[in-house]
Amino acid sequence: MKVYADTGFLCSLYSADTLTEKAETIMHRQSEPLAFTWLHQLELRNALRLRVFRKEITTAQRTASLNLLLADLAGNILEHTSPGLTETMTEAERLSTSYSENLGTRSMDILHVAAAVVLGLPEFFTFDKRQAALAKAAGLKVRSL
């Protein structure tokens, strides 16, 4: 496992939107599993539920997305991994202190980058420009998405 994908990337992968085709193309070229953390567990599931609330998808589509997610975890497309909470929070504070005032990064974006750093994963997938800038500043390779 060498790649950390943010929740926005995963959400596009598991629930059709304007970036789904791009996410699928990237995944077809991906040979190793993506990290899947406790942070993804909460944020991705909640993002899918919010899509139902916003009437972007139906409950049946949400259920299908969650089932696909479970299948990909079982099939090693995604790999459960757990960055330590204390280490992740320490790194998140360091990143926030160093970059938030200049990059305008949000807390969840900082947490994802911090988790990737703590896990020692060198590559980061995101469609978010500010998060990409933060990941680069943290020394991660950001694939041009």
Secondary structure by P-SEA (a helix, b strand, c coil): ccccccaaaaaaacccccaaaaaaaaaaacccccccccccccaaaaaaaaaaaaccccaaaaaaaaaaaaaaaaaccbbbbbccaaaaaaaaaaaaacccccccccaaaaaaaaaaaaacccccccccaaaaaaaaaaccccccc
